[in-house]
Amino acid sequence: MVLAPGPFFAAVEALYGDIARRPRTVVLTPRGRRLDQRLVVELAGEPGLLLLCGRYEGIDERVREHLVDGELSIGDYVLGGGEVAAMVVLEAVGRLVPGVMGNDASADDESFSDGLLEYPHYTRPAELRGWSVPEVLRSGDHARVARWRRAQALARTRDRRPDLLEARGGLSDDDRRLLAEFDL
């Protein structure tokens, strides 16, 4: 089943009056540019975003040719439709819109924000079933906590997603020293 073009054009015209006045418009498809944090940040900076979803075999090609600014994929696999993929885009992009998260700076310190996976998080109590929150996090030494977090992020990325480190050019000498400081 291929979705007919008429309803897409009619819906966009009903929303914006003219297809030329629509915001950036992307269709969710396995053929599109793969979604990553860099693209999420780019999309979050748009004044508006219109996501189009196909079903099964997709959308009539005339929609792509005359209504769509680009194609977007959430990964190298196929879904039955683009609705779930659109929700992924909304979740990733929406949280970067100012005011959505309680602290807008929170997104600056998460996985992929600087090409690394995020460091581990802990909360109270400091002891649970004999497992302790790392001493450095209870120390009050904010500079050392920041170094520990950076070292943990580097170690996690090295161990779980070395491809991310490769994309950054590998570990620097400073990174190696930091890992050694915390025996990672």
Short mmCIF file of the C-alpha atoms (twelve columns), coordinates in Angstrom:
data_MODEL
# 
_entry.id   MODEL 
# 
loop_
_atom_site.group_PDB 
_atom_site.id 
_atom_site.type_symbol 
_atom_site.label_atom_id 
_atom_site.label_alt_id 
_atom_site.label_comp_id 
_atom_site.label_asym_id 
_atom_site.label_seq_id 
_atom_site.Cartn_x 
_atom_site.Cartn_y 
_atom_site.Cartn_z 
_atom_site.pdbx_PDB_model_num 
ATOM 1   C CA . MET A 1   0.000  0.000  0.000  1 
ATOM 2   C CA . VAL A 2   1.289  3.432  -0.993 1 
ATOM 3   C CA . LEU A 3   -0.370 6.496  0.498  1 
ATOM 4   C CA . ALA A 4   -1.912 8.859  -2.053 1 
ATOM 5   C CA . PRO A 5   -0.478 12.384 -2.386 1 
ATOM 6   C CA . GLY A 6   -3.733 14.357 -2.306 1 
ATOM 7   C CA . PRO A 7   -4.413 14.144 1.432  1 
ATOM 8   C CA . PHE A 8   -0.872 15.250 2.259  1 
ATOM 9   C CA . PHE A 9   -1.099 18.365 0.105  1 
ATOM 10  C CA . ALA A 10  -4.630 19.120 1.374  1 
ATOM 11  C CA . ALA A 11  -3.564 18.777 5.017  1 
ATOM 12  C CA . VAL A 12  -0.544 21.055 4.593  1 
ATOM 13  C CA . GLU A 13  -2.633 23.646 2.743  1 
ATOM 14  C CA . ALA A 14  -5.306 23.487 5.467  1 
ATOM 15  C CA . LEU A 15  -2.651 24.135 8.120  1 
ATOM 16  C CA . TYR A 16  -0.518 26.748 6.342  1 
ATOM 17  C CA . GLY A 17  -2.696 28.141 3.545  1 
ATOM 18  C CA . ASP A 18  -0.058 27.395 0.936  1 
ATOM 19  C CA . ILE A 19  2.570  24.669 0.747  1 
ATOM 20  C CA . ALA A 20  5.223  27.351 0.282  1 
ATOM 21  C CA . ARG A 21  4.528  28.633 3.837  1 
ATOM 22  C CA . ARG A 22  5.059  25.265 5.543  1 
ATOM 23  C CA . PRO A 23  7.907  24.780 8.028  1 
ATOM 24  C CA . ARG A 24  10.796 22.430 7.358  1 
ATOM 25  C CA . THR A 25  9.082  19.227 6.280  1 
ATOM 26  C CA . VAL A 26  10.606 15.773 6.582  1 
ATOM 27  C CA . VAL A 27  9.278  12.319 5.887  1 
ATOM 28  C CA . LEU A 28  10.233 9.399  8.126  1 
ATOM 29  C CA . THR A 29  11.747 6.648  5.994  1 
ATOM 30  C CA . PRO A 30  14.574 4.096  6.188  1 
ATOM 31  C CA . ARG A 31  16.119 5.887  3.173  1 
ATOM 32  C CA . GLY A 32  16.633 9.137  5.058  1 
ATOM 33  C CA . ARG A 33  19.503 10.763 6.876  1 
ATOM 34  C CA . ARG A 34  20.064 8.881  10.105 1 
ATOM 35  C CA . LEU A 35  18.956 10.701 13.229 1 
ATOM 36  C CA . ASP A 36  21.781 11.522 15.618 1 
ATOM 37  C CA . GLN A 37  22.272 14.127 18.318 1 
ATOM 38  C CA . ARG A 38  23.792 16.626 15.885 1 
ATOM 39  C CA . LEU A 39  20.673 16.426 13.709 1 
ATOM 40  C CA . VAL A 40  18.420 16.591 16.781 1 
ATOM 41  C CA . VAL A 41  20.091 19.864 17.791 1 
ATOM 42  C CA . GLU A 42  19.696 21.168 14.235 1 
ATOM 43  C CA . LEU A 43  15.992 20.290 14.164 1 
ATOM 44  C CA . ALA A 44  15.433 21.818 17.604 1 
ATOM 45  C CA . GLY A 45  16.732 25.103 16.212 1 
ATOM 46  C CA . GLU A 46  14.064 25.203 13.521 1 
ATOM 47  C CA . PRO A 47  11.163 27.627 14.057 1 
ATOM 48  C CA . GLY A 48  8.817  24.812 13.065 1 
ATOM 49  C CA . LEU A 49  8.970  21.225 11.924 1 
ATOM 50  C CA . LEU A 50  6.459  19.112 10.032 1 
ATOM 51  C CA . LEU A 51  6.876  15.337 10.164 1 
ATOM 52  C CA . LEU A 52  5.178  13.183 7.537  1 
ATOM 53  C CA . CYS A 53  4.701  9.459  8.030  1 
ATOM 54  C CA . GLY A 54  4.106  6.732  5.526  1 
ATOM 55  C CA . ARG A 55  2.660  3.293  6.090  1 
ATOM 56  C CA . TYR A 56  3.855  -0.041 4.689  1 
ATOM 57  C CA . GLU A 57  5.318  0.830  1.267  1 
ATOM 58  C CA . GLY A 58  5.342  4.560  1.973  1 
ATOM 59  C CA . ILE A 59  4.140  7.707  0.281  1 
ATOM 60  C CA . ASP A 60  3.555  8.634  -3.338 1 
ATOM 61  C CA . GLU A 61  6.817  10.016 -4.733 1 
ATOM 62  C CA . ARG A 62  5.179  13.339 -5.643 1 
ATOM 63  C CA . VAL A 63  4.968  14.146 -1.936 1 
ATOM 64  C CA . ARG A 64  8.733  13.680 -1.649 1 
ATOM 65  C CA . GLU A 65  9.377  15.687 -4.797 1 
ATOM 66  C CA . HIS A 66  7.133  18.672 -4.059 1 
ATOM 67  C CA . LEU A 67  6.347  18.805 -0.346 1 
ATOM 68  C CA . VAL A 68  9.266  17.291 1.544  1 
ATOM 69  C CA . ASP A 69  12.536 19.066 2.340  1 
ATOM 70  C CA . GLY A 70  14.297 15.893 3.425  1 
ATOM 71  C CA . GLU A 71  14.035 12.311 4.566  1 
ATOM 72  C CA . LEU A 72  14.847 11.107 8.056  1 
ATOM 73  C CA . SER A 73  15.593 7.639  9.412  1 
ATOM 74  C CA . ILE A 74  15.823 6.594  13.050 1 
ATOM 75  C CA . GLY A 75  17.978 3.569  12.231 1 
ATOM 76  C CA . ASP A 76  18.820 0.765  9.883  1 
ATOM 77  C CA . TYR A 77  15.626 -1.248 10.202 1 
ATOM 78  C CA . VAL A 78  12.086 -1.066 8.840  1 
ATOM 79  C CA . LEU A 79  8.907  -0.332 10.784 1 
ATOM 80  C CA . GLY A 80  5.322  -0.783 9.621  1 
ATOM 81  C CA . GLY A 81  4.877  2.975  9.542  1 
ATOM 82  C CA . GLY A 82  6.518  6.234  10.464 1 
ATOM 83  C CA . GLU A 83  4.388  7.062  13.507 1 
ATOM 84  C CA . VAL A 84  6.714  5.500  16.076 1 
ATOM 85  C CA . ALA A 85  9.712  7.042  14.323 1 
ATOM 86  C CA . ALA A 86  7.986  10.441 14.492 1 
ATOM 87  C CA . MET A 87  7.515  9.988  18.242 1 
ATOM 88  C CA . VAL A 88  11.244 9.312  18.587 1 
ATOM 89  C CA . VAL A 89  11.985 12.545 16.734 1 
ATOM 90  C CA . LEU A 90  9.471  14.481 18.854 1 
ATOM 91  C CA . GLU A 91  10.935 13.115 22.084 1 
ATOM 92  C CA . ALA A 92  14.538 13.843 21.106 1 
ATOM 93  C CA . VAL A 93  13.887 17.275 19.583 1 
ATOM 94  C CA . GLY A 94  11.213 18.432 22.012 1 
ATOM 95  C CA . ARG A 95  13.417 18.092 25.071 1 
ATOM 96  C CA . LEU A 96  15.889 20.569 23.541 1 
ATOM 97  C CA . VAL A 97  13.283 23.277 23.075 1 
ATOM 98  C CA . PRO A 98  13.949 25.972 25.698 1 
ATOM 99  C CA . GLY A 99  11.699 25.599 28.707 1 
ATOM 100 C CA . VAL A 100 10.807 21.946 28.146 1 
ATOM 101 C CA . MET A 101 13.340 20.616 30.642 1 
ATOM 102 C CA . GLY A 102 13.550 22.251 34.032 1 
ATOM 103 C CA . ASN A 103 17.167 23.234 33.444 1 
ATOM 104 C CA . ASP A 104 18.067 23.961 29.827 1 
ATOM 105 C CA . ALA A 105 21.748 23.265 30.590 1 
ATOM 106 C CA . SER A 106 20.899 19.661 31.518 1 
ATOM 107 C CA . ALA A 107 21.044 18.584 27.866 1 
ATOM 108 C CA . ASP A 108 24.649 19.821 27.614 1 
ATOM 109 C CA . ASP A 109 25.877 17.034 29.876 1 
ATOM 110 C CA . GLU A 110 24.086 13.987 28.441 1 
ATOM 111 C CA . SER A 111 25.056 11.123 26.169 1 
ATOM 112 C CA . PHE A 112 26.089 12.262 22.697 1 
ATOM 113 C CA . SER A 113 26.124 15.981 23.595 1 
ATOM 114 C CA . ASP A 114 29.908 15.973 23.246 1 
ATOM 115 C CA . GLY A 115 30.307 12.671 21.417 1 
ATOM 116 C CA . LEU A 116 30.550 10.548 24.575 1 
ATOM 117 C CA . LEU A 117 28.175 8.383  26.544 1 
ATOM 118 C CA . GLU A 118 27.006 9.850  29.823 1 
ATOM 119 C CA . TYR A 119 28.669 9.087  33.147 1 
ATOM 120 C CA . PRO A 120 26.862 7.009  35.842 1 
ATOM 121 C CA . HIS A 121 24.374 8.653  38.193 1 
ATOM 122 C CA . TYR A 122 23.704 7.979  41.870 1 
ATOM 123 C CA . THR A 123 21.223 9.180  44.458 1 
ATOM 124 C CA . ARG A 124 20.483 8.597  48.137 1 
ATOM 125 C CA . PRO A 125 21.053 6.620  50.211 1 
ATOM 126 C CA . ALA A 126 24.850 6.630  50.030 1 
ATOM 127 C CA . GLU A 127 24.822 2.937  51.057 1 
ATOM 128 C CA . LEU A 128 22.361 0.329  49.809 1 
ATOM 129 C CA . ARG A 129 22.795 -3.395 50.442 1 
ATOM 130 C CA . GLY A 130 26.513 -2.876 50.858 1 
ATOM 131 C CA . TRP A 131 26.889 -0.958 47.610 1 
ATOM 132 C CA . SER A 132 28.228 2.566  47.995 1 
ATOM 133 C CA . VAL A 133 28.034 5.738  45.999 1 
ATOM 134 C CA . PRO A 134 31.612 6.477  44.908 1 
ATOM 135 C CA . GLU A 135 33.487 8.509  47.530 1 
ATOM 136 C CA . VAL A 136 34.431 11.212 45.041 1 
ATOM 137 C CA . LEU A 137 30.747 12.074 44.592 1 
ATOM 138 C CA . ARG A 138 30.345 12.566 48.343 1 
ATOM 139 C CA . SER A 139 33.553 14.566 48.704 1 
ATOM 140 C CA . GLY A 140 32.221 18.035 47.930 1 
ATOM 141 C CA . ASP A 141 35.219 18.607 45.626 1 
ATOM 142 C CA . HIS A 142 33.385 19.866 42.564 1 
ATOM 143 C CA . ALA A 143 36.469 19.939 40.352 1 
ATOM 144 C CA . ARG A 144 37.327 16.339 41.204 1 
ATOM 145 C CA . VAL A 145 33.692 15.299 40.667 1 
ATOM 146 C CA . ALA A 146 33.788 16.913 37.210 1 
ATOM 147 C CA . ARG A 147 37.026 15.057 36.363 1 
ATOM 148 C CA . TRP A 148 35.553 11.766 37.641 1 
ATOM 149 C CA . ARG A 149 32.424 12.261 35.536 1 
ATOM 150 C CA . ARG A 150 34.508 13.004 32.455 1 
ATOM 151 C CA . ALA A 151 36.690 9.934  33.098 1 
ATOM 152 C CA . GLN A 152 33.596 7.751  33.557 1 
ATOM 153 C CA . ALA A 153 32.109 9.061  30.307 1 
ATOM 154 C CA . LEU A 154 35.343 8.327  28.477 1 
ATOM 155 C CA . ALA A 155 35.587 4.819  29.953 1 
ATOM 156 C CA . ARG A 156 31.954 3.980  29.169 1 
ATOM 157 C CA . THR A 157 32.338 5.191  25.624 1 
ATOM 158 C CA . ARG A 158 35.616 3.329  25.168 1 
ATOM 159 C CA . ASP A 159 34.110 0.106  26.507 1 
ATOM 160 C CA . ARG A 160 30.612 0.263  25.001 1 
ATOM 161 C CA . ARG A 161 30.768 2.490  21.926 1 
ATOM 162 C CA . PRO A 162 34.351 2.776  20.658 1 
ATOM 163 C CA . ASP A 163 32.951 3.964  17.332 1 
ATOM 164 C CA . LEU A 164 32.015 7.246  19.030 1 
ATOM 165 C CA . LEU A 165 35.600 7.746  20.180 1 
ATOM 166 C CA . GLU A 166 36.900 6.925  16.718 1 
ATOM 167 C CA . ALA A 167 34.606 9.586  15.270 1 
ATOM 168 C CA . ARG A 168 36.208 12.103 17.669 1 
ATOM 169 C CA . GLY A 169 39.707 11.085 16.608 1 
ATOM 170 C CA . GLY A 170 40.297 8.674  19.503 1 
ATOM 171 C CA . LEU A 171 41.497 9.361  23.030 1 
ATOM 172 C CA . SER A 172 43.741 12.368 23.528 1 
ATOM 173 C CA . ASP A 173 46.766 12.303 25.826 1 
ATOM 174 C CA . ASP A 174 44.714 14.311 28.356 1 
ATOM 175 C CA . ASP A 175 41.930 11.715 28.117 1 
ATOM 176 C CA . ARG A 176 44.413 8.908  28.798 1 
ATOM 177 C CA . ARG A 177 45.835 10.754 31.816 1 
ATOM 178 C CA . LEU A 178 42.346 11.319 33.171 1 
ATOM 179 C CA . LEU A 179 41.459 7.636  32.771 1 
ATOM 180 C CA . ALA A 180 44.688 6.691  34.551 1 
ATOM 181 C CA . GLU A 181 43.922 9.113  37.393 1 
ATOM 182 C CA . PHE A 182 40.798 7.080  38.200 1 
ATOM 183 C CA . ASP A 183 42.285 3.673  37.269 1 
ATOM 184 C CA . LEU A 184 39.948 3.278  34.330 1 
# 
